[in-house]
Amino acid sequence: MTDNLGKWPADRVGVGGGRSTADRAARRCTVILIAHRLSTVTDADQIVVLEHGQARAAGTHAGLISGDQPYRELAETQFLAV
């Protein structure tokens, strides 16, 4: 399965070489990643946190660490809290 641009397998973004592919694509267009591992999105310009299908919080990784307790707790479980 590929995304609509046919550039990389949609289920591989953020795994192995998919992350660097997404990084290269982000230099020229908007990239939307859906991630369970926060390490996939820590360098993103904006992270949107969904809860029950609704946007609950948005910001950078650092901003969410300092201002959103559930995000910070999740980051701590993944050893990403600063």
Secondary structure, DSSP 8 states (H G I E B T S, - for coil): -B-TT-SSBGGGTTSTTHHHHHHHHHTTS------SSGGGTTT-S-EEEEETTEEEEEE-HHHHHHH-HHHHHHHHHTT---
